[in-house]
Amino acid sequence: MTEYTIVIEDAGPNFSAYVLGLDGCIATGQSVEEVEDNMRDAIEFHLEGMRLHGDQLPSHMPIVKTVQVAS
């Protein structure tokens, strides 16, 4: 099992998400929970497509950090 980092954003009437390290893999949903579930399906579908096309799956994931700045 592999963990992927997703970013969920408020998109007005719904939520949208994308995966760090898997360009083009996105999902939407009416709630954070729904977009998270949809993102799992999207990642599995995306990886299946990569395998079928002979693309190499990502071997490393990006490093994610937060920084603090004065506001």
Secondary structure by P-SEA (a helix, b strand, c coil): cbbbbbbbbbcccbbbbbbccccccccccccaaaaaaaaaaaaaaaaaaaaaaccccccbbbbbbbbbbcc
